Amino acid sequence: MIQTPDKNRMKVHLFIWIYLAIFIFLLSLLWMLCLVPPVSRDALVHHLAVPKIYLNHGRIIELPCMRFSYYPMNLDLLYWGALYLGSDILPKFIHCSFGIATVGCVFYYLKTRLNIHFAVYGALLLMIVPIFIRLSITAYVDLGLMFFSFAALLGVIKWDETNQMRYLVLGALCCGLAMGTKYNGLITFVFLALGVLFLASRKVPQIKALMLFTSFVLISLTVFSPWMIRNMVWTGNPVYPLYNGLFDSEHQKQCEVASYALSDHRLKINKFLYRKNVYQEDTLDLLMLPLRYFFQGKDHDPRYFDGKLSIALLIFPFFSLLKTNHKQAVRSEKWFIVYFTVLFFLSAFFGGPLRVRYVVPILPCLVILSVYGLDNMLRFIRNNRIRISSWSFACIILFGMSHSLISSFKYIVQTIENISPVQYIRGDISREDYITHFRPEYSTFEYINNNLPEDTKILFFFLGGRGYYCDRQYIPDQDLNLFKIYELIRVEEKLDDVAEWFRKKGITHFVFNYKIVQERIENDLSQSEKLRLYTFLDMYTSKEFGKNGFGVHSICFNFYRK
C-alpha cells in the first residue's frame, strides 16, 4: 500500500512530538536535580567559593592560598552574579544551560547534514550520557568549556564550507571564550588554530593562509587576554600556575602558611606507575585505559576515572569512517572532527589526571561521529545483499543503543536516589540537614558563622578545601598546612614560639578533620614529635566545638597553660 504525502507528514509530526516529549522529560529531570543546595566538591572548593569571596570584598582580589583562584573564570563570573542575587542554586541552572545549548548545536548540525530523525537521536544521545547528566546538575564549568569548544569547531567548519570570514571570527571568539572558561581550552585553541592553517593552505596561497591563521590566533588570545593580564600582573606568568618553569616567574605574594612554590617540588609520581602499584593493574589494563573510559567509569572514584561515558560513543564512531556516498565536503568535515577528537582526547589523557570530565569537550564530536556511524550501518544494511553482514550490523546497532539506554536509565535512577531532590523540594528535609547529610563539616561552619567574630582567620586541616559555607576568612587545606605545623614543632625551641608564629600570621582558629589528622600524625611523626605536637595542641589550643568528626579549636595567644 502506497502511503500518501499527508500520511508521511503526519508520521513525521508524530515522531517529532514524541522526541519533544522525551526531551522535555529529560530536561525536567535535570532541572529537578538542580533544585537542591550545592554539595559537589569543586563547587564548594572553587566555583562558588571564590566568587563568594569576591562578592564579600566587592571586587576581584588575589588569593595566594587558593591556587585555583588563578584559573580563568568566565563562568565563575556568572556565578558571582547569581550569588549577588542571593541564589547558590541558580549557578547550576546556568551551567546546565550551556549543556542544553550544546545539545541544540548538535541537533542543528546533524539536521543540516542528515535529517531531523538523526538530529533528534544525536541530541538525545548526548543528553543521556552519564557524565553529561552529572555535570548538568552541578555548578562546575566543564559544560561551558564543551559548548564554547564545540561552537568554535562549528565556526571553523562553517568557514571552511562557505569561505565567509565572519564564521572564522566567530570560531575564534568562541575559542577565546573556551580558554577563558578553563585552561583545558588551550587544547582546543592549539588544535583548532593548526586546523585553520591546514584548511586554509589547501585553497589559498601560503601567505594568505598564514594571515588567516594569525587572525584566528590573535582574536582568540584577545578574548582570553583579561585573564592572562591578571595573572601576569600578579605572578609574572600569564597562565599561572601552568608552565612556571617556562616563564620563570617569581610569585611575589605568597600564602601565609606555605608557598605553592614549595608544593610544586613535591614528588610527582607517574600516573601509570601509580595505577600499576596502587591499583594492581597489569600491562593489559594500562593499555586498555583509553577504551576503559567508555565502559568502566564510576562517579567519585579516581580509579575508575571519576565519571561515566557511554559504550555507544566507543562503538559507533568507528563506523563513521566507512566509505559512503556522502558528499565530499561532509566526508572532509568528518575527518576534521576525527582529527580534533583524537588529538584532544590524547592530550587530555596524557597531559593530566585520568578523569572523564577532562574529555567532555569532545562529547559532541563523539555523538556526531556516532550518528554518522549509525547512518553508515543503516545504509549498509539497506544496500547490502549479504544477509550475514546485515544481521551483524543490526546486532551491533541493537547492542550499542540498548546498552546505552539501559545504562543511562539506571544511572538516572541512581542519581535521583542519591540526590533525593523530591524530599528537599517537598520540604521534608531542611536545607541545613540536606547539606549536612552530604557534607558533615557543615555543622562546624554553622557554629563558626554564628559564634566567631568577623575578624576570625581559620586554618583548615583536611576539609578537602570545601570552604564555600564558611563565612569567615579561611586558608584552605593542603598537605602543607599540616607539614607547616610539623616544621614549627621541629624547628622552634619553645612551644610559645609556635603559637607566636600563628599570631603573627593572624590565624586565630584551626578546623580539624579529626580522623584524617590523627592518622597522618600517627604515620608521619616519631614518638617524640607526636608528644611535642600533642602538647602544643593541649596547651595552646582550646576546643570550642566538635561534631560529625570535625572540630573548631581556638589558639590561646595568652599562652595560658591548662
C-alpha positions in Angstrom: 0.0 0.0 0.0 1.4 3.4 -1.1 1.4 6.0 1.7 0.2 9.5 0.7 2.3 12.5 1.4 -0.2 13.6 4.1 0.2 10.3 6.0 4.0 10.6 5.8 3.8 14.1 7.1 1.6 13.0 10.0 4.0 10.3 10.8 6.9 12.7 10.9 4.9 15.1 13.1 4.1 12.3 15.4 7.8 11.3 15.8 8.7 15.0 16.4 6.1 15.2 19.2 7.4 12.0 20.7 11.0 13.3 20.5 9.9 16.6 22.0 8.2 14.9 24.9 11.3 12.8 25.7 13.4 16.0 25.6 11.1 17.9 27.9 11.0 14.9 30.3 14.8 14.7 30.4 15.1 18.4 30.8 12.6 18.4 33.7 14.6 15.7 35.4 17.8 17.7 35.1 16.1 20.9 36.5 14.6 18.9 39.4 18.0 17.6 40.3 19.3 21.2 40.1 16.9 22.4 42.8 18.9 21.2 45.8 21.7 23.1 47.6 25.2 22.8 46.1 27.2 20.0 47.7 29.6 18.9 44.9 33.2 19.2 45.7 34.6 21.6 43.1 31.7 24.0 43.6 32.4 24.3 47.3 36.1 24.5 46.8 36.3 26.8 43.8 33.5 27.7 41.5 31.2 29.1 44.2 33.7 29.7 47.0 35.9 32.2 45.0 33.0 34.2 43.6 31.6 34.4 47.2 34.9 35.9 48.4 35.0 38.4 45.6 31.4 39.3 46.4 32.2 39.9 50.0 35.1 42.2 49.0 33.2 43.9 46.2 36.0 43.2 43.7 38.4 40.6 42.3 41.3 40.1 44.8 44.4 37.9 44.7 44.1 34.8 46.9 47.6 33.3 47.1 46.4 30.4 49.3 43.9 29.3 46.6 45.8 28.2 43.6 42.7 27.6 41.7 41.7 31.3 42.0 44.3 32.0 39.3 42.4 29.9 36.8 40.3 31.7 34.1 36.8 32.4 35.4 34.4 33.3 32.6 31.6 31.1 34.0 32.5 31.8 37.6 31.8 35.5 37.0 28.3 34.5 36.0 28.0 32.5 39.3 29.2 35.7 41.1 26.2 37.5 39.6 23.9 34.6 40.8 25.3 34.9 44.3 24.8 38.6 44.2 21.1 37.9 43.5 21.1 35.6 46.6 20.9 32.2 45.0 23.6 29.5 45.1 21.2 27.1 43.2 21.0 29.4 40.1 24.6 28.6 39.1 23.6 25.0 38.5 20.9 26.2 36.0 23.5 28.5 34.3 25.9 25.5 33.9 23.1 23.3 32.7 22.0 25.8 30.1 25.4 25.5 28.4 24.9 21.8 28.2 21.4 22.3 26.6 22.9 24.9 24.2 25.4 22.3 23.1 22.5 19.8 22.6 20.9 22.4 20.3 24.2 22.8 18.3 24.4 19.1 17.8 20.8 19.0 16.7 21.3 21.9 14.2 24.5 20.3 12.7 23.0 16.9 12.2 19.8 18.2 10.9 21.7 20.1 8.1 23.9 17.1 7.3 21.5 14.2 7.7 17.8 14.6 8.7 15.7 15.5 11.7 15.5 11.9 13.0 19.2 11.6 13.2 19.4 15.1 14.6 17.0 14.2 17.4 18.7 10.9 18.1 22.1 12.7 18.4 20.6 15.4 20.7 19.0 12.7 23.0 22.2 10.6 22.9 24.2 13.5 24.3 21.6 14.2 27.0 21.7 10.6 28.3 25.5 10.3 28.6 26.0 9.8 32.4 28.8 12.4 32.7 26.6 15.0 30.9 23.8 14.3 33.4 26.2 14.6 36.3 27.7 17.9 35.2 24.3 19.4 34.3 23.3 19.4 37.9 26.5 20.9 39.4 27.9 24.4 39.5 31.1 23.4 37.5 32.4 24.9 34.3 33.0 21.9 32.1 29.8 22.2 30.1 30.7 25.8 29.3 34.0 24.6 28.0 32.2 22.0 26.0 29.9 24.5 24.5 32.5 27.1 23.5 34.9 24.4 22.2 32.2 22.8 20.0 30.9 26.2 18.9 34.5 27.1 17.9 34.8 23.9 15.9 31.5 24.5 14.1 32.6 28.0 13.3 35.8 26.7 11.7 33.8 24.1 9.8 31.3 26.6 8.6 34.1 29.0 7.5 35.7 26.2 5.5 32.4 25.4 3.9 31.4 29.0 2.9 34.7 30.9 2.9 33.0 33.7 4.9 35.3 35.4 7.3 32.6 36.0 9.8 32.5 32.3 10.7 36.2 32.2 11.3 35.9 35.2 13.5 33.0 33.6 15.4 35.1 30.4 15.8 38.0 32.4 17.2 35.8 34.3 19.6 34.3 31.0 20.9 37.8 29.6 21.1 38.9 32.5 23.3 35.9 32.1 25.5 36.8 28.4 25.9 40.2 29.3 27.1 38.7 31.9 29.4 36.4 29.2 30.9 39.0 26.6 31.8 42.7 26.0 30.9 41.8 22.9 29.0 40.5 25.3 26.4 44.2 25.8 25.5 44.0 22.3 23.9 41.0 23.5 21.8 42.9 26.6 20.8 46.1 24.8 19.7 44.4 22.1 17.5 41.8 24.4 16.0 44.5 27.0 15.1 46.5 24.3 13.4 43.3 23.1 11.8 42.7 26.6 10.4 46.2 26.7 9.0 45.8 23.3 7.3 42.3 24.0 5.8 43.4 27.5 4.6 46.6 26.1 3.0 44.5 23.8 0.8 42.7 26.5 -1.0 44.5 29.8 -0.7 48.2 30.9 -1.2 50.5 30.3 1.7 50.8 33.9 2.7 47.0 34.3 2.9 46.8 31.0 4.8 49.3 32.4 7.4 47.2 35.6 7.6 44.0 33.6 8.3 45.9 31.5 10.9 47.3 34.7 12.6 43.9 36.3 12.6 42.4 33.3 14.4 45.2 33.2 16.9 45.1 36.9 17.7 41.3 37.1 18.0 41.3 34.1 20.3 44.1 35.4 22.5 42.5 38.8 22.7 39.3 37.3 24.1 41.4 35.3 26.6 43.8 38.2 27.4 42.0 39.6 30.5 42.9 36.5 32.5 46.4 36.5 31.1 46.9 40.1 32.0 45.6 39.5 35.6 48.0 36.6 36.1 50.9 38.5 34.5 50.4 41.3 36.9 50.0 39.1 40.0 52.6 36.4 39.2 54.6 37.2 36.1 53.1 34.1 34.4 50.0 34.7 32.1 48.8 31.1 32.6 49.8 30.6 36.2 50.1 28.1 37.8 50.9 26.3 34.5 54.4 26.3 32.9 56.1 28.1 35.7 59.4 26.7 34.6 58.8 28.1 31.1 58.0 31.6 32.3 60.5 31.5 35.2 58.1 33.7 37.2 58.5 34.7 40.8 55.2 34.8 42.6 55.7 37.7 44.9 52.6 37.4 47.2 52.9 34.0 48.9 50.4 32.2 51.0 50.7 32.9 54.7 51.2 29.3 55.6 53.4 27.9 52.8 54.1 28.8 49.2 52.9 26.8 46.3 56.5 27.1 45.0 57.3 24.5 47.7 54.4 22.3 46.8 55.4 22.3 43.1 58.6 20.5 44.1 56.9 17.6 45.9 57.4 14.2 44.5 55.4 13.7 41.3 54.5 10.1 40.6 53.9 8.9 37.1 50.1 8.2 36.9 50.6 4.9 35.0 53.1 3.6 37.6 50.8 4.8 40.3 47.9 2.7 38.9 50.2 -0.3 38.5 51.4 -0.2 42.1 48.3 1.1 43.9 45.5 -0.4 41.9 47.5 -3.5 40.9 46.7 -3.0 37.2 48.7 -5.1 34.7 50.1 -4.1 31.4 46.9 -5.1 29.5 44.8 -3.0 32.0 47.1 0.0 31.3 47.0 -0.5 27.5 43.2 -0.6 27.7 42.9 2.6 29.7 41.6 4.7 26.7 38.9 2.2 26.0 38.0 1.7 29.7 36.9 5.3 29.8 33.8 4.3 27.9 32.6 1.2 29.9 34.3 1.2 33.3 33.7 4.7 34.6 32.4 5.3 38.1 31.4 8.6 39.8 33.6 9.9 42.6 36.2 7.1 42.2 39.5 8.2 40.7 40.4 4.6 40.0 37.5 4.5 37.5 38.0 7.9 36.1 35.5 9.8 38.3 32.7 9.6 35.7 30.9 7.5 33.2 30.7 7.7 29.4 28.6 5.5 27.1 29.7 2.4 25.2 27.8 3.7 22.2 30.3 6.5 21.9 33.0 3.9 21.6 31.4 1.6 19.1 29.5 3.8 16.6 32.3 6.4 15.8 34.4 3.7 14.2 31.7 3.0 11.6 31.6 6.7 10.7 34.8 6.1 8.8 33.2 3.7 6.3 33.1 4.8 2.7 29.7 6.1 1.8 28.0 8.2 -0.8 28.1 11.3 1.4 29.3 14.5 -0.3 33.0 15.1 -0.3 32.5 18.2 1.9 30.7 16.1 4.5 33.5 13.4 4.4 36.1 16.1 4.9 34.2 17.5 7.9 34.1 14.1 9.4 37.8 13.7 9.2 38.3 17.2 10.7 36.1 16.2 13.6 38.0 12.9 14.0 41.3 14.9 13.9 40.1 17.2 16.7 38.5 14.4 18.8 41.5 12.1 18.7 44.1 14.8 19.4 42.1 16.4 22.2 41.5 13.0 23.8 45.2 12.1 23.7 46.2 15.5 25.1 43.8 15.2 28.0 44.7 11.6 28.5 48.5 12.0 28.7 48.6 15.6 30.0 46.7 15.4 33.3 44.9 13.1 35.7 42.8 10.4 34.2 39.3 11.9 34.5 36.3 11.5 32.2 35.4 15.1 33.0 38.6 16.3 31.2 37.4 14.9 27.8 33.9 16.4 28.0 34.7 19.0 25.3 34.8 16.2 22.7 31.4 14.7 23.8 29.5 16.5 21.0 32.1 15.3 18.4 31.7 11.7 19.7 28.0 12.0 19.4 28.2 13.3 15.9 30.6 10.6 14.8 28.3 8.0 16.5 25.3 9.3 14.5 27.3 9.2 11.3 28.4 5.7 12.2 24.8 4.7 12.8 23.7 6.2 9.5 26.5 4.3 7.7 25.5 1.0 9.2 21.9 1.5 8.3 22.9 2.3 4.7 24.9 -0.8 4.6 22.0 -2.9 5.9 19.7 -1.5 3.3 22.1 -1.8 0.4 24.0 -5.0 1.2 22.5 -8.2 -0.1 24.7 -10.4 2.2 22.3 -11.3 5.0 25.0 -12.3 7.5 26.8 -8.9 7.3 23.5 -7.1 7.5 22.5 -9.0 10.6 25.9 -8.4 12.2 25.5 -4.7 11.8 21.9 -4.8 13.1 23.1 -6.7 16.2 25.8 -4.0 16.8 23.2 -1.3 16.5 20.9 -3.1 18.8 23.6 -3.8 21.4 25.0 -0.3 21.3 21.7 1.5 21.6 20.1 -0.8 24.2 23.2 -0.8 26.4 23.3 2.9 26.3 19.6 3.3 27.1 19.7 0.7 29.9 22.9 2.1 31.4 21.6 5.7 31.3 18.2 4.7 32.8 20.0 3.0 35.7 22.3 6.0 36.1 19.4 8.4 36.2 17.5 6.3 38.8 20.6 6.0 41.0 21.3 9.7 40.7 17.7 10.6 41.8 18.0 8.1 44.7 21.4 9.6 45.8 20.5 13.2 45.5 16.9 12.8 46.8 15.6 16.1 45.3 11.9 15.3 45.9 12.3 15.2 49.7 14.0 18.5 49.7 11.6 20.2 47.3 8.6 19.0 49.3 10.2 20.4 52.5 10.6 17.0 54.2 14.2 17.9 54.9 15.6 21.3 55.7 18.5 23.0 53.8 20.8 22.6 56.8 20.0 18.9 57.2 20.3 18.2 53.5 23.8 19.8 53.3 24.9 18.1 56.4 23.9 14.7 55.0 26.4 15.2 52.2 28.9 17.5 53.9 29.2 16.6 57.6 31.5 19.6 58.2 28.6 21.9 57.6 27.6 21.9 61.3 31.1 23.2 62.0 30.6 26.0 59.6 27.3 26.9 61.2 29.0 27.2 64.5 31.7 29.4 63.0 29.3 31.7 61.2 27.0 32.1 64.3 29.6 32.4 67.0 33.0 33.5 65.9 33.9 37.2 65.4 34.2 38.8 61.9 38.0 39.1 62.1 38.4 35.4 62.7 41.0 33.7 60.4 40.8 29.9 60.2 43.3 27.3 59.1 41.7 24.2 57.6 43.1 20.7 58.1 41.8 18.1 55.7 38.4 19.5 54.9 39.1 18.9 51.2 39.2 22.7 50.7 35.4 22.9 50.8 35.0 26.4 52.3 32.0 27.8 50.5 29.8 27.6 53.5 32.3 29.3 55.8 31.5 33.0 56.2 34.8 33.8 57.9 38.3 34.2 56.3 40.0 30.9 55.9 43.0 29.3 54.4 42.0 26.1 52.6 43.8 22.9 53.4 46.7 21.5 51.5 49.2 19.0 52.7 51.5 21.9 53.5 49.2 23.1 56.3 49.9 20.1 58.5 53.5 20.0 57.2 54.0 23.6 58.4 53.0 22.6 62.0 55.4 19.7 61.7 58.1 22.1 60.7 57.4 24.5 63.5 57.3 21.7 66.1 60.7 20.5 64.9 62.4 23.9 64.4 61.1 26.1 67.3 62.7 25.5 70.6 59.8 26.8 72.6 56.1 26.0 72.0 55.4 29.7 72.8 57.2 30.5 69.6 54.9 28.1 67.6 51.8 29.9 68.9 53.5 33.3 68.3 54.1 32.3 64.6 50.4 31.8 64.1 49.6 35.0 65.9 51.9 37.0 63.5 50.1 35.4 60.6 46.7 36.5 62.0 45.5 32.9 62.3 43.1 32.6 65.2 41.5 29.1 64.8 42.1 25.6 63.5 39.4 23.4 62.0 40.3 19.7 62.0 39.0 16.6 60.3 40.0 14.5 63.4 40.1 11.1 61.7 42.5 12.1 58.9 44.6 14.4 61.0 45.2 11.7 63.7 46.0 9.1 61.0 48.6 11.4 59.4 50.2 12.4 62.7 50.5 8.7 63.7 52.1 7.8 60.4 54.2 10.9 59.8 55.9 11.7 63.2 58.2 10.0 65.6 57.1 9.4 69.2 59.0 12.5 70.5 57.5 14.7 67.7 54.0 13.3 68.4 54.4 14.2 72.1 55.5 17.7 71.3 52.7 18.3 68.8 50.0 16.9 71.2 51.4 19.0 74.0 51.2 22.1 71.8 47.6 21.3 70.9 46.7 20.6 74.5 48.4 23.7 76.0 47.9 26.3 73.3 44.6 25.5 71.7 41.1 25.2 73.2 38.4 23.1 71.6 35.3 25.2 71.1 33.1 22.9 69.0 33.1 19.4 67.7 30.5 17.4 65.7 30.5 14.7 63.0 34.2 14.2 63.2 35.1 17.8 62.7 36.1 20.4 65.3 37.0 24.0 65.9 40.0 24.9 68.1 40.9 28.5 69.1 44.6 29.4 69.5 45.4 30.7 73.0 47.7 33.6 72.4 47.9 34.5 76.1 49.7 31.1 76.4 47.6 30.1 79.4 48.6 26.6 80.3 45.6 24.5 81.1 
